[in-house]
Amino acid sequence: MLTHEEILSRLRERFPEAVLDVPEGMIDFTIVIAPQAWHDVALFLRDELGYDFLTNVTAVDWPDRFEVVYHLYGVQAGHPLLTIKLPVTDKENPVVPSVVDVWRSADFQEREEYDLMGIRFEGHPNLKRIMMWEGYEGHPLRKDFQNRTYSYAELEPTRKATPDW
Amino acid sequence: MSVQIPPTERLRTDTIQINMGPHHPSTHGVFRMVLTLDGETVVDLEPRFGYLHRGIEKTAEERTYVQNVPFTDRLDYICGITNNWAYALALEKLAGIEVPERAEYIRVILGELTRVMNHMLAIGFLWNDLGATTFTPVVYAFRERERILDLIEMAAGSRMMPSYIRAGGVVADLPEEFMPRLQKLVPHLKRFIDEMDTMLTKNEIFRARAVGVGVLKAKDAINAGISGPVLRASGVPYDIRKVDSYSIYDRFDFEVPVHTAGDVYARYLQRLAEARQSLRIIEQAMRDIPEGPVTSLPYKQLSRLKPPKGEAYGRIESPKGELGFYLVSDGSNKPYRFRIRSTSLLNLTLLREMCIGHKVADVVTILGSIDITLGDVDR
């Protein structure tokens, strides 16, 4: 088990530019990582620090930025929770590197965040909608999403409005 | 698509694509798999989700913290109690709420009863999917589930959608007749598990269908975020009850059973062994349960709960694996972000790899042995 200082010092030693911030007063220990360095940092976390279990991938829509959040554990090493955050300031076209090749568990979850939050994961082998149907427009989990009622014609374009019988 | 089929000299056939589901009985809900077949052999499999997507994560952002409890019942609708528990745990972590002693014991008792119920049902459905026998195991499992549901109804007033565990404790104290009934039920359930063991474990047809099918290696399982009985059946002794020792699990004497084969048969044995351990925990909790208050946060306070700005990730060992909630608060009475870390969706990550090379009938078995609930996959 590594202490918080050890994790930070090893990360800073290897990637001097990557650690943007370590917010204080958080319930869970959190490190803010620069998005462009994330793939290398992820490999380092898995192979050298022993964080082999990526449990949760999600994103939060803040007024000025998106935050992509990763929750990591070390199953074999017995590491407790480590939260990684990537700030994405470009709200029009949010892109972060995919970590599917590092942790397979990111596969469906990155697709889900792409589908519902509209964040593009660069390098994902099969980035398409997972919960909403093909051809759906918009990203429902964004805060500016307008809830509205859908007509049957929109939901099922192939279904006839009045059945033949 | 990358898998090479050994060429047979006598007969060459084209591969065909078929849809299994969304209304296939073996998918336990509405789940579709696009199978590419060479004869009867699976060459490729692509899972398709979303048929039961209800947008709970979005809906929850527009409701107060206590109004979101009933939504959690509807995730994994077999185990409502543990879903409530995971949400309550995350909220307690976020808002810094203490839970009284008695409430913790009630949570453990009902949570472990849910685990027994889920594992018995999983075994029953696995046998149902196999089709190698009659309908017997699933009906037996449902009979015992009825007895457990009676107890949950006694405590919560509802059978499947309890909304019983809330932040700060549980809704109401157990009624007087609960404990005597539970004391009778536990030895009965023990006998029932032995009965299932005797009836099914050594069955020759079952062994032929389950041993060596859908093998999952420990390293792949960890990398793919698979948790719960499926992970432990691959030889990884990772149980969140031991690792995090949340609630009061450090007070009980129980083991984490592990099987190393990682196939369908190992997952079956794993569930039997875990159900036995759960009954062991229930016996100890029954013996030690203290008197006292059952909640530290009466409904009037809970309904006006405004956690401080911040975020928390809370997880528990639900019967199917790790169930987590990630809550972000902006200081108001509604969550700013309500993320459900689904167990079943993550456990499906390696379904393709597990099925390739097996027959179509084995796909049904493998899916049954992972034990998914579509309410949890799609949310």
Interface residues (C-beta under 8 A of the other chain):
Chain A: G25 M26 I27 D28 D52 F53 L54 T55 N56 T58 V60 D61 V69 H71 V75 Q76 G78 L81 T83 W103 R104 S105 D107 F108 Q109 L116 R129 I130 M131 M132 W133 P140 L141 F145
Chain B: F49 G50 H53 G55 E57 K58 K93 L94 D220 I222 N223 A224 G225 I226 S227 V236 Y238 V243 G310 E311 A312 Y313 R315 E322 G324 Y326 V328 Y336 R337 R339 R341 L345 L346 L348 T349 L350 D378
